[in-house]
Amino acid sequence: MRFSGFRIVAEALKGHTGWRPLWRDPEPQPAYDYVIVGGGGHGLATAYYLASRFGAARIAVLEKGWLGSGNVARNTTIIRSNYLLAGNEPFYEFSMKLWEGLEQDLNFNAMVSQRGIINLFHTDAQRDAFRRRGNAMMLAGAGARLLDADEVRRMAPFLNHDNARFPIRGGLMQPRAGTARHDGVAWGYARAAARLGVDLIQNCEVTGFRIDNGRLRGVETTRGSIAAGTVGVAVAGSSSRVMAQAGLRLPIESHVLQAFVTEGLKPTIPGVITFGAGHFYISQSDKGGLVFGGDIDGYNSYAQRGGLPVVEDVAEGGMALMPVIGRARLLRMWGGVVDMSMDGSPIIDRTPVDGLYLNGGWCYGGFKATPASGYAFAHLLATGEPHETARAYRLDRFARGYVIDERGAGAQPNLH
Ligand SMILES: Cc1cc2nc3c(=O)[nH]c(=O)nc-3n(C[C@H](O)[C@H](O)[C@H](O)COP(=O)(O)OP(=O)(O)OC[C@H]3O[C@@H](n4cnc5c(N)ncnc54)[C@H](O)[C@@H]3O)c2cc1C
């Protein structure tokens, strides 16, 4: 069924009796050409682009829980392409371009909203760094505007502009950045992939890999063995655990990142705002809730819940940037397990096991990458060659010294 305005009117007249499930619930087949492990945003996008752009058939996505149970529906929904380094910026800009046409492509309302992002700066040195980043963005066609203090004050009068310790001197704005409804993105990709014949198999955990003389033959799952010539793993925070089943040790640590949502308020915040003097960022959902977050918890964990020290830290950041937030009541908070790589950048590459591929290391920023990551991973799986925007995301770059350290924090996954 295609979605359209006419369809909504027709269904309203019929008492909404014609809507069908968004995807089938198939039994796993004994063999596929492509198996994607992980039914998050990246796994679902990979399956969709494999089928739609590379004409691949016999594809299965294996998900241990339900589709969208992981970080794809736990993130704070920010999409942007405001990167500095040559290894990153073209990739994230490719992703932004895919976001811009995504809803038409998928025939699904993922509530992509280009409401803009402002990264605030509070010192002259920060202004210089953001000017440089803005130049890199403009060279990649991503667009950028350097705002002075008055412009930020006009756009966001509710911020604490004259805080003696952290005065707001201006901001770097990417007008094309914004937000998207995170679980809607998973549902949109799932529905579109299923329409192209992809088997989406839920409650199917991959528990091992069948490897013969360095060649992958298939996967073991809680629903039986499945043979496959090509397997792509896109399990985000579980990357190190899943790849360990193939005998691989990854340059990735898993950490918890928390998100917070307040009660619904009248429209206040025009776009996404990040605090330059601490780790805090905020936007407002279409339902009115203030959506915000900050640092990762900073210790290794596979638990999808965080600790109170970060709650306090995030609350302090919010109060310093926007004291009025102290009046809002927190409605919900949760944690997700993020796959922090050693340089803060992702991996989309083949592995030493022939036929086994890895998509991971997304840290706390992989939601915005979902379309490009899926496209680039599908390109790699289908052609054996990396996509032109993802050439730098090699697994061996840490051993070879070609790190992509956007933040300049060194080999400290908890600091990226
Ligand atoms: C609180 C929070 C806020 C964030 N905010 C942002 C943001 O604003 N912008 C942004 O760009 N990014 C953000 N991120 C990061 C982003 O959400 C992730 O980088 C991205 O979602 C990871 O890719 P994914 O969607 O494929 O992961 P997931 O949705 O986690 O998908 C991985 C899937 O693999 C499945 N799986 C694991 N093990 C197995 C197995 N053995 N067999 C089968 N399936 C398995 C899991 O159940 C899961 O569904 C945030 C993350 C968190 C936690």
The ligand as a Tripos MOL2 file, in Angstrom:
@<TRIPOS>MOLECULE
LIG
   53    58     1     0     0
SMALL
NO_CHARGES

@<TRIPOS>ATOM
      1 C1         20.8690    8.6720   24.0290 C.3       1 LIG1
      2 C2         21.4240    8.7030   22.6490 C.ar      1 LIG1
      3 C3         21.3680    9.8860   21.9060 C.ar      1 LIG1
      4 C4         21.8820    9.9440   20.6200 C.ar      1 LIG1
      5 N1         21.7140   11.0800   19.8960 N.ar      1 LIG1
      6 C5         22.1000   11.1230   18.5840 C.ar      1 LIG1
      7 C6         21.8010   12.2570   17.8000 C.ar      1 LIG1
      8 O1         21.1550   13.2130   18.2500 O.2       1 LIG1
      9 N2         22.2440   12.2770   16.5120 N.ar      1 LIG1
     10 C7         22.9470   11.2390   15.9900 C.ar      1 LIG1
     11 O2         23.3460   11.3360   14.8490 O.2       1 LIG1
     12 N3         23.1790   10.1150   16.7000 N.ar      1 LIG1
     13 C8         22.7720   10.0220   17.9860 C.ar      1 LIG1
     14 N4         22.9780    8.8760   18.7220 N.ar      1 LIG1
     15 C9         23.6990    7.7450   18.1130 C.3       1 LIG1
     16 C10        22.8470    6.8850   17.2090 C.3       1 LIG1
     17 O3         21.5980    6.6320   17.8050 O.3       1 LIG1
     18 C11        23.5820    5.5740   16.9150 C.3       1 LIG1
     19 O4         24.9100    5.8390   16.5000 O.3       1 LIG1
     20 C12        22.9050    4.7600   15.8080 C.3       1 LIG1
     21 O5         21.5220    4.6580   16.0420 O.3       1 LIG1
     22 C13        23.5320    3.3750   15.7350 C.3       1 LIG1
     23 O6         23.1170    2.6420   14.6060 O.3       1 LIG1
     24 P1         21.7890    1.7330   14.5700 P.3       1 LIG1
     25 O7         20.6190    2.6060   14.4340 O.co2     1 LIG1
     26 O8         21.9620    0.7310   13.5090 O.co2     1 LIG1
     27 O9         21.8630    1.0450   16.0050 O.3       1 LIG1
     28 P2         20.7790    0.1780   16.8370 P.3       1 LIG1
     29 O10        19.4050    0.7500   16.6830 O.co2     1 LIG1
     30 O11        21.3070    0.0330   18.1930 O.co2     1 LIG1
     31 O12        20.7840   -1.1720   16.0200 O.3       1 LIG1
     32 C14        21.5960   -2.2840   16.3300 C.3       1 LIG1
     33 C15        20.6820   -3.4870   16.4550 C.3       1 LIG1
     34 O13        21.4590   -4.6700   16.5350 O.3       1 LIG1
     35 C16        20.7260   -5.5840   17.3230 C.3       1 LIG1
     36 N5         21.6190   -6.6640   17.7610 N.ar      1 LIG1
     37 C17        22.6220   -6.5920   18.6770 C.ar      1 LIG1
     38 N6         23.2020   -7.8140   18.8130 N.ar      1 LIG1
     39 C18        22.5660   -8.6370   17.9550 C.ar      1 LIG1
     40 C19        22.7040  -10.0370   17.6330 C.ar      1 LIG1
     41 N7         23.6330  -10.7940   18.2240 N.pl3     1 LIG1
     42 N8         21.8740  -10.5610   16.7120 N.ar      1 LIG1
     43 C20        20.9220   -9.8120   16.1050 C.ar      1 LIG1
     44 N9         20.7440   -8.4880   16.3680 N.ar      1 LIG1
     45 C21        21.5550   -7.9210   17.2760 C.ar      1 LIG1
     46 C22        20.2010   -4.7350   18.4700 C.3       1 LIG1
     47 O14        19.1120   -5.3290   19.1320 O.3       1 LIG1
     48 C23        19.8330   -3.4580   17.7410 C.3       1 LIG1
     49 O15        18.4640   -3.4010   17.3920 O.3       1 LIG1
     50 C24        22.5040    8.7870   20.0350 C.ar      1 LIG1
     51 C25        22.5600    7.5940   20.7630 C.ar      1 LIG1
     52 C26        22.0160    7.5380   22.0590 C.ar      1 LIG1
     53 C27        22.0770    6.2570   22.8300 C.3       1 LIG1
@<TRIPOS>BOND
     1     1     2 1
     2     2     3 ar
     3     2    52 ar
     4     3     4 ar
     5     4     5 ar
     6     4    50 ar
     7     5     6 ar
     8     6     7 ar
     9     6    13 1
    10     7     8 2
    11     7     9 ar
    12     9    10 ar
    13    10    11 2
    14    10    12 ar
    15    12    13 ar
    16    13    14 ar
    17    14    15 1
    18    14    50 ar
    19    15    16 1
    20    16    17 1
    21    16    18 1
    22    18    19 1
    23    18    20 1
    24    20    21 1
    25    20    22 1
    26    22    23 1
    27    23    24 1
    28    24    25 2
    29    24    26 1
    30    24    27 1
    31    27    28 1
    32    28    29 2
    33    28    30 1
    34    28    31 1
    35    31    32 1
    36    32    33 1
    37    33    34 1
    38    33    48 1
    39    34    35 1
    40    35    36 1
    41    35    46 1
    42    36    37 ar
    43    36    45 ar
    44    37    38 ar
    45    38    39 ar
    46    39    40 ar
    47    39    45 ar
    48    40    41 1
    49    40    42 ar
    50    42    43 ar
    51    43    44 ar
    52    44    45 ar
    53    46    47 1
    54    46    48 1
    55    48    49 1
    56    50    51 ar
    57    51    52 ar
    58    52    53 1
@<TRIPOS>SUBSTRUCTURE
     1 LIG1         1 GROUP 0 **** ****
